[in-house]
Amino acid sequence: MPLILVDLLSYTGTKGGMETYARELYRQLGARNDGFEYVGFASSELMKLDQSWFPGTIVDSKISGENRFTWAYGELFAVARYAKKIGADLIHSPATLGPMKSSMPTVITMHDMLYFSHPQYMSTALYTEPVKWMEKRAAKNATRVLTISSQSAGDIQKYLGVAQSRIDLVPLAGTATAPVDRIETDVASEKMILATGNRRPHKNWEGLVRALALVDPAVRPQLVVTGSRGNDPLAPVVAELGLEQWVTLKSWISSEEMAELYARATVLAMPSFCDGFSLPALEAMMAGIPVIMSDLPVYREVAADAAMYFVPENLQSIADTITNAMTQPELLATAIERGYLQAATFSWERTAEGTAASFNAALAR
């Protein structure tokens, strides 16, 4: 039975989509019974969180995934050393970074190449070059590189020089929320835009707020933006525009509160300048919530013809799409119907199946 060491140093409870990926993937891999044995090499933060989703033993690395220096050292060196210590047959690093050298095959999941393709939108300029260096080292060492979209696969070839023959394209899937009673979306009902995600610059939440100010107050919806930590950088923008009665800023929220917001939302908005996928859009479509989003190739991969698209750099384009969504219920009805169909083409079962195939291909080498 092949022993797989799973690199969970980045899993701290604060990383959003990549943690959803690791959690749902390994929940499904455990259910498949592919003949693998798993050991999770966990951050000190993960040791304090729920681990019931992991189908094997969790080991405390005593490395903080929130401390960039100790975490980087752990990714580059400690993961491979521990894998060798326990006699692992394979390493899987599910969060873009991994060992720079390992004595056994390594599969790394690289979600996007945003530090290469859009460095201007990265949160910390001084951090950009070190991350790029680490991604190059990890990709060079990897036996197989998993990625989640055609856009990312092309970028991995372009920026890291990884041959297409070493890349496995395995899209993510959505996780259904708890059942909620969706309020009927019609002209008379409350209008609300839901936006969810961290405040990293490439998410373009400021553009969404500024576009909201351009919408006629007679049809302007409420906007709820979740996912902030600490002082919310959107608060000064809301105050500048005098939109306090229109915009509610929330931190990370409970699943119960998210379910309540899903029940009220007229649409979900994703105004990003760039991305590697869009789990929020996929999960909104699963819940029957129409999606308005940036017209990006990767978002077209996720939502196809089910979303309403705008140009993220153009505030008037965003505002016009909001206005159309709030005043044309037939557009929303079509988006809901198409969204259900599009979301059904993704599943964690397929994600697990593709991942297991990548593991076997790496082991065969």
N, C-alpha and C positions, 0 to 999 in steps of 0.2 A: 504494500500500500504506500504510494508516494506521500512523503511528508512535505507539506507546503508551509513555509513561514510567511505570514502575512504582515507586512510592514504597516503598523497602525500608529506610527509616531505623530502623524498629522491630525489624528482624530482627537479633538479636545472639546467637542460640543459647541464650537463656535464657527465652524467652517462651512455650514450650509450644504450646498449641493453635493460636494465631494463626500461628505459624511453620509448623506442620504444614499449615495451610490454604494459606498462600502457596506452600509448596513443592509440595504435591500438585496444587494448582490449576494452577500454571504448568508443571509437568511434563506435565499433561494438555492444557493449551492449546497447548503446543508440538507435541504429537502430533497435534492436530486440523488444523493447517494452515488456519486461518481467513482467512489473508491479512493478518494483523497483523504488524508488526515491533515487537519489544520492546527497551527499554533499561531496565535496573535501576539505580536511584539508591540505592546501598548505604551502609549504616553502615560505619564503620571496622572494627567487629567482624565483620561479614559478610565483609569482604574477606579475613579469615583462615580462613574456613570453606569447606566444600564448596559450590560454586556450579553443579555439573553439572546440577542440576535446572532451571536457568533457561534458557529458550529464546532467549536473545539476549545482547547485550552488557551486562556489569556495569561500572558506573562508580563509582569511589571518591568519595563525597561529602566525605570527611575529617571527617565529623560522627559523634560517638559517640552511639549509641542508648542507652547506659547513663547518660550525663550528661543529666539531665532538662532542664537549661537549654538546652544546645546542641541537644538533640534537639527540644525544643519550638520553638525558633527555626527549625530546619530544616523541621519539618512546616509551620509557618505561612507561611514565606517562601521558603526555599531550594529546595524542590521545584518550586514554580511558576516560579521564576526559571530554574532549569536546564531545565525543560520548554520554556520560551520560547526559551532559548538554542539548543536543538537542533532547534527547529521541530516539537515534538511536536504531534500532532493530538488527543491525549487523555491524561489522567492517571488512573491507577488507584492508589488508596491502600487496600491490603488489610487494614490493622490499625487501624480505627476512627477514627483522626485523619488530617487532611490539610490542604491549603492553605486559608487563609481567603479567598484571592482568586486567581483564575487567569484568563488570557486565552483558554484553551481549555477544552472540556468536561472535567468531572471526575466519575469514578465512585468512590465511597467505600464500602467494606465496613464496616458498623458491626455488630459481633458482639453487643453487648448494651448496655443502658442502666443498668448496675448502679450507676454513680456517682449517677444520678438516683433510681432506684427503691429502692436499699438502701445509702445513704451510710454507715450505721452499721457496715457490714461492710467498708468499704474500708480498706486498710492504713495510709494516711497521711492523717489528717484535713486537714492543711494543703494537701494535693495535690488534694483533692476538688473544690473550687470552680474552680481553674484548669483542671482536666480538663474539667469541665462547660462552661466558657466556650469551650475549644478545640473541643469536640464541637459546640456550637451554631454556631460560626463555620464549621467544616468542612461541616456539614450544610447551612447556608444557601448556601454556595458550590457545593455538589455539584449536578450535572445529574441524576444518578441515585444513589440510595442502595440498595446491596445489603445484605440481611441474611439471617440463617441460620435463623430460626424465626419462627413466627407470633407468639409471645410478644414477641420483639424488635421485630417490625414494628409491633405495637400500641404498644409503649413509645416507639418512634421518633416515631410520630404524636403520642402524648400529651405527651412531654417536649420534643421539638424542633419540633413543629408542621409536620413534613414531610407534605405531602399524600400520600395513598395512591397516587395516580397516578405519583408519583416513586419509589416503593419497589418493588424487585424482590426477591421472596422466593426465595432459592436455597440450600437446605440443604447442609450439609457431607456428607462421606462418611467411611467408615472406611478405614484402611490396614491390610491384613492383615499380621500378624507372620509371621516365618519359621515354616515348619511345625514343630510340636512334638508330641511324644507326650503327649496328655492322660492324666494318671493317672486311672484309673476313680474316679468319685465315688460312693462307697458308704459304708455305716456304718463299715466297718473301716479305711478309708483315712485318711491324715493330713488334718486339717481346717485350712484356711488361708484367711483373708480377705486379698485384695490390694486396696490402696488406693493410687492414684497421682495426684499433683498437687502444686502448690506449697502453701505454708503460709499463703496468704491467708485472712483470718478467715471469709469467706463459704463456704469449703470445709467448715467444721465438723468438722475432723479431731479436735479435742478432744472433741466430742460423741460421736464414734465410739469413742474410747478409753474415755470414761467409761461408755458403754453396755456395752462389752465387760466391764467390771468387774461389771455386773449379771447377766451370763450365768452359769449354774451351771457351776462348774469341771469338772464331769463331762462337759459337752458343749462347753465353751468352746474355740473355735478359736484358732490362732495368728493374729496380725495383722501384716502387713508393709505399712508405709507408705513409699512412695518419693517423691522429688521435693524434698527439703529442700536448702537451701543455707546454709552457715555453721552456727551454733549452732541446733539444732532446738528450736523452742518447745514441742514435744510431750514432750521428754525430762523436764522437771520434772513434767508431768502423769502420765507413766508411773511415775515414782519415787513420787509422792504416793500413787498407788493400789496400789503394790506389784506392778505388772504386768510387771516386767522379763523374766520368763520367758515371757510371752505376747506381747509386742510387740517387733518389730524395726523400727527407724527407719533408713531409708536415704536417701542423697542422690540426685542424678540418676545413673542407672545406664546401663550399656551395653545395646545391643539384645540381646546374647547373654544377659546376666543377666535382662533383661525376659522373654525367651523361656523361660528356666528357671522364672521365677516364674509365667508363664502355664501352664506344664506342671503346676505343683503346685497352683495356686489352685483352691479349691472354689467361691468366688464372688468377684466384684469388688464393692466398696462405693463408693457415691457419696452421701455424707450432706449435701450442700450445702444452705445456706439459700436460695440463689438461683443462677441461672446463665443463660447465653445459649444453650447446647447441651450436649452431652456426648459428645465424641469417645471418651473412655475407655470409656464404656458401649457405644458402637457397635462399637468394636474388640474389646471382650470378647465381645460376641454373635457377631461374625464368627469368633472363635476357639473358640466352644463353651463359653464360661464364663458361668454364670448371673450375673445382676446383681441386687443389692439396692440400692435408691436412694430418695432423698427423693421424696415424693409432690408434685411440682411440675408445673404445666401443661406447662412446656417439656420436662421429662423424659418426660412422657406422649407428647409429640410424637415423641421419639426412640425410646423403647422400647415404647410402646403396652402390650399385655398380656403382653409377654415378661419384664418385670421383676417383682420382689417389692418392694412399696413400704412405706415407713414415714413417720411424721411427724418431721421433723428436729429440731424443738424438744423432742420428748418422748423422753427417754433410754430409758424402758421400752419404747416403741414400737420403737426401734432394736434393743434387746436381744431383744425377742420375735421380731422378724424374723430376727435372727441365729440364735436358737434353732431356729426353724422350718426354716431353711435347713440347719442342721447335723443335724437329727433326722428330716427327712422327705425321703428321696431321691426320692420321686415328684414333689415340687415342683421339685427341681433338674432332673429329666429333662424335665418339661414346659417349664421355662424355657429349657433348651438348645434344644429343638425349635423353640419359638416365636422364640427369639433369632436363629437362623439365618434364618428366614423374614423377620423384621423387618429385619435388617441388609441383606438382599438388596434392599430397596426403596430403598437409598441407593447412589449410586456417584459417583466423581469425574468420570466421563464426563458425567453429568447436571449436576453442578456446573459443569463447564467450559462445557457447552452454554448453561446459563442465564446464565453470566457473559458469554460472547461476545454473547449477545442483548442484554444490558444495555449492553455497549460499543457495539454497533451503534445502539441506540436513542439513546444519548447523542450519538454522532457525527451522527446524523440531525438532531438539534436544532441 
